[in-house]
Amino acid sequence: MTGSRRTRVFPLTAQWYLATWRSKYRLRAKTIRTSVDGRQKIIGFAATVLGFTVALGVFSGCCHTTHGWYRDFGHRFGRYTIGGWRTVRRVPVSTGWAFGGDGSRIGCTVTVASRTLMFAKLATRADLHASCQCHRPRSFWTEKRVRLALRAVTVALVALDVVLVALAWCLWPVSYLVTAAYTVWVALTWVKRPHFLDVGRFTAGVWRVHPGTNTPILGLFWARHGAGPKGPKAGLELVIGGYGMAAFALMPRSEWPAYKQAKAERRARRKELEA
């Protein structure tokens, strides 16, 4: 398509232009092509009516800009930025996408009268949290120091209980019953897991009652062999608050000789296997 020496160009966006010129054709329509990396690419369209041609297409490359300004903000929901600049060429109205380093869309741009405003997301909340974790100074309270501090607090509380019990025995020489009850209560508060001591076929122990069990605040019960309340009596069980104490026989006296014999046989068999 032959154009005249005088061409008028009207910018529409940052890349799209409207061009007009005089032509020798009376009626014609044609696509405008260019070569990009050895391939033909359509960049616009032109129509001629009575020798007057109007063309619409991408007739320019990157629109250069002047120095811009940027302001970063946001922390809780991610990191964002807003910026602006002025285009060197005239751009009446234009919109576009802002792309990140991996080619993904991270924002948009709006241009009005050659002045561009951009809004983009620099980092997501997860990326920002990971970056803060990497650059955060090392905390003084490491796992080892926390464990040592808890152990020191436990030892200090135990020492305080011992001092209070000693003072109670020294300052309350008359009410020994109250002092003894206080001593037992302090000893129970030290219980964190079950403790039992076996002596022959008898055992005695203390434990913490599970919060979900239906037990009274203060109670005295018979410990029995077997399941159910009709089994033979084995000893006594005492519940105080959230703690339980018991002293009972592990099995009836008639079953004890057979148990000792079976235990001796197992021990002899284990020694034979180790030898």
C-alpha positions in Angstrom: 0.0 0.0 0.0 1.6 3.2 -1.2 1.4 6.1 1.2 1.9 9.8 0.6 4.8 11.9 1.8 2.5 13.5 4.5 1.2 11.1 7.2 -0.6 12.1 10.3 -0.2 9.9 13.4 -2.5 10.0 16.4 -1.4 8.0 19.5 -4.1 6.1 21.2 -2.3 4.0 23.8 1.4 3.3 24.6 1.6 1.1 21.5 -1.5 1.5 19.4 -1.6 4.4 16.9 -4.1 5.7 14.4 -2.5 6.9 11.1 -4.0 8.7 8.1 -2.6 9.5 4.6 -3.5 10.0 1.0 -3.3 7.0 -1.4 -3.8 6.3 -5.1 -6.3 3.6 -4.5 -10.1 4.2 -4.5 -11.3 1.3 -2.4 -9.0 -1.2 -0.7 -8.5 -3.0 2.6 -5.3 -4.7 3.7 -3.5 -6.1 6.8 -0.2 -4.5 7.8 2.5 -7.0 8.5 6.1 -7.0 9.8 8.9 -9.5 10.2 9.6 -10.6 13.7 12.4 -13.2 14.1 11.9 -14.3 10.5 8.2 -14.7 10.8 5.4 -12.5 9.4 3.3 -10.9 12.1 0.2 -8.8 11.7 0.6 -5.4 13.5 -2.4 -3.5 12.1 -5.1 -3.0 9.5 -5.6 -0.3 6.9 -8.6 0.7 4.8 -8.8 3.1 1.8 -11.9 4.9 0.6 -11.7 7.4 -2.3 -8.0 7.8 -1.9 -8.1 8.5 1.9 -6.4 5.8 4.0 -7.0 5.1 7.7 -4.7 2.6 9.5 -4.9 1.2 13.0 -2.0 -0.8 14.5 1.0 -1.2 16.7 3.5 1.1 15.1 5.8 1.7 18.0 7.9 -0.4 20.4 8.5 0.2 24.0 7.4 3.6 25.2 10.3 5.2 27.1 9.6 6.9 30.4 11.2 9.6 32.6 12.4 9.0 36.1 9.5 7.7 38.3 8.7 7.4 42.0 7.8 4.3 44.0 6.3 3.8 47.5 6.3 0.3 49.1 3.7 -0.5 51.8 2.0 -3.4 53.5 3.1 -6.1 55.9 0.2 -8.2 57.3 -1.4 -9.2 53.9 1.7 -9.0 51.7 4.1 -6.4 50.3 2.7 -3.9 47.7 4.1 -1.0 45.7 2.6 2.0 44.0 4.6 4.1 41.5 4.3 6.7 38.8 6.2 8.2 35.8 5.7 10.2 32.7 6.1 8.8 29.2 8.4 10.4 26.7 5.9 10.1 23.8 2.4 11.3 23.9 0.0 8.7 25.3 -3.6 9.9 25.7 -5.0 6.8 27.4 -3.5 3.4 28.0 -3.7 0.4 30.3 -1.3 -2.5 30.8 0.0 -5.3 33.0 3.0 -5.3 35.3 5.0 -8.5 35.2 7.3 -10.1 37.7 10.6 -11.8 37.2 9.0 -15.1 36.4 6.7 -13.6 33.8 3.6 -13.7 36.0 1.2 -10.8 36.3 1.7 -8.9 39.6 -0.1 -5.6 38.9 -1.5 -3.2 36.4 -0.7 0.3 34.9 -3.0 3.1 33.9 -1.9 6.0 31.7 -3.8 9.2 31.2 -2.3 12.2 29.3 1.2 10.6 29.3 1.1 10.2 33.1 1.3 6.6 34.3 0.2 5.1 37.7 1.2 1.6 38.6 0.0 -0.7 41.4 1.7 -4.1 41.9 2.1 -6.8 44.5 5.8 -7.4 45.3 5.5 -10.4 47.7 2.8 -12.6 49.2 2.2 -13.0 52.9 3.9 -16.4 53.0 7.0 -15.0 51.1 7.2 -12.0 53.4 6.9 -14.3 56.5 9.7 -16.6 55.2 11.9 -13.6 54.4 11.3 -12.2 57.9 12.2 -15.6 59.5 15.4 -15.8 57.5 16.5 -12.3 58.5 15.2 -12.3 62.0 17.9 -12.0 64.7 18.6 -15.1 66.7 16.4 -15.3 69.8 18.0 -15.6 73.2 15.5 -18.2 74.3 16.7 -21.2 72.5 15.2 -24.7 73.1 18.1 -25.7 75.4 17.8 -22.5 77.5 14.0 -22.8 77.8 14.5 -26.4 79.1 17.1 -25.3 81.6 14.9 -22.4 82.8 12.0 -24.7 83.3 14.2 -27.1 85.3 15.5 -24.2 87.4 11.9 -23.0 88.1 10.9 -26.6 89.2 13.9 -26.9 91.5 13.1 -23.5 93.0 9.5 -24.4 93.6 10.6 -27.7 95.3 13.1 -25.8 97.5 10.4 -23.3 98.4 8.0 -26.2 99.4 10.7 -27.8 101.5 11.4 -24.5 103.3 7.7 -23.9 104.0 7.3 -27.4 105.4 10.3 -26.9 107.6 8.9 -23.6 108.9 5.6 -25.2 109.5 7.1 -27.9 111.7 9.2 -25.3 113.5 6.4 -22.6 114.0 3.5 -24.9 114.6 4.6 -27.3 117.3 1.1 -27.7 118.7 -0.9 -28.5 115.6 1.1 -31.4 114.3 -1.9 -32.8 112.5 -2.3 -29.7 110.3 1.4 -29.6 109.6 1.4 -33.3 108.7 -1.6 -32.7 106.3 0.2 -29.8 104.7 3.3 -31.9 104.3 1.3 -34.7 102.6 -0.4 -32.2 100.3 2.9 -30.6 99.2 4.3 -34.1 98.5 1.3 -34.9 96.4 1.7 -31.7 94.3 5.1 -33.0 93.2 3.5 -36.1 91.6 3.5 -35.8 87.8 3.4 -39.4 86.8 2.5 -42.7 88.6 5.0 -44.0 91.2 4.8 -47.5 92.7 7.0 -49.5 95.1 6.7 -53.3 95.1 7.6 -55.3 98.2 7.0 -59.0 97.7 3.4 -59.5 96.6 2.4 -56.1 98.0 2.7 -52.7 96.4 2.0 -49.1 97.3 1.8 -46.1 95.0 0.6 -42.7 94.2 -0.7 -41.1 90.9 -2.7 -38.2 89.5 -6.4 -38.9 88.8 -7.4 -38.2 85.2 -9.6 -35.1 85.0 -12.2 -37.0 83.0 -12.9 -39.7 85.5 -15.9 -39.4 87.9 -14.1 -39.5 91.2 -15.0 -37.7 94.5 -12.8 -35.0 96.0 -12.2 -37.2 99.1 -12.9 -40.9 99.2 -11.7 -44.2 100.7 -12.3 -47.4 98.8 -11.4 -51.1 98.8 -8.9 -52.2 96.2 -10.1 -55.6 94.9 -8.7 -58.4 92.8 -10.3 -59.0 89.4 -13.0 -57.0 87.7 -16.2 -55.8 89.5 -17.0 -54.8 93.0 -17.5 -58.4 94.2 -13.8 -59.5 93.9 -11.7 -60.4 96.9 -10.3 -57.5 98.9 -6.7 -56.6 98.1 -6.1 -53.3 100.0 -7.1 -49.7 100.4 -7.3 -46.8 98.0 -7.5 -43.2 99.1 -8.4 -40.2 96.8 -7.6 -36.7 97.9 -8.4 -34.0 95.4 -6.9 -34.9 92.1 -4.5 -37.5 93.6 -4.8 -41.1 94.4 -2.9 -43.3 96.8 -3.2 -47.1 97.3 -1.6 -50.0 99.2 -2.7 -53.5 98.2 -1.6 -57.0 97.3 -0.8 -57.8 93.7 -2.5 -61.2 93.8 -4.1 -63.6 96.3 -1.9 -65.6 98.6 -2.9 -68.8 97.0 -1.6 -67.7 93.6 1.7 -66.3 94.8 3.8 -69.6 94.9 2.8 -70.4 91.3 3.7 -66.9 90.2 7.1 -67.1 91.8 7.8 -70.5 90.2 6.8 -69.2 86.8 9.0 -66.2 87.2 12.0 -68.3 88.2 11.5 -70.5 85.2 11.4 -67.4 82.9 14.6 -66.1 84.4 16.3 -69.4 84.0 15.2 -69.7 80.4 16.4 -66.1 79.7 19.9 -67.0 81.1 20.1 -70.1 78.9 19.3 -68.0 75.8 21.9 -65.3 76.8 24.6 -68.0 77.3 
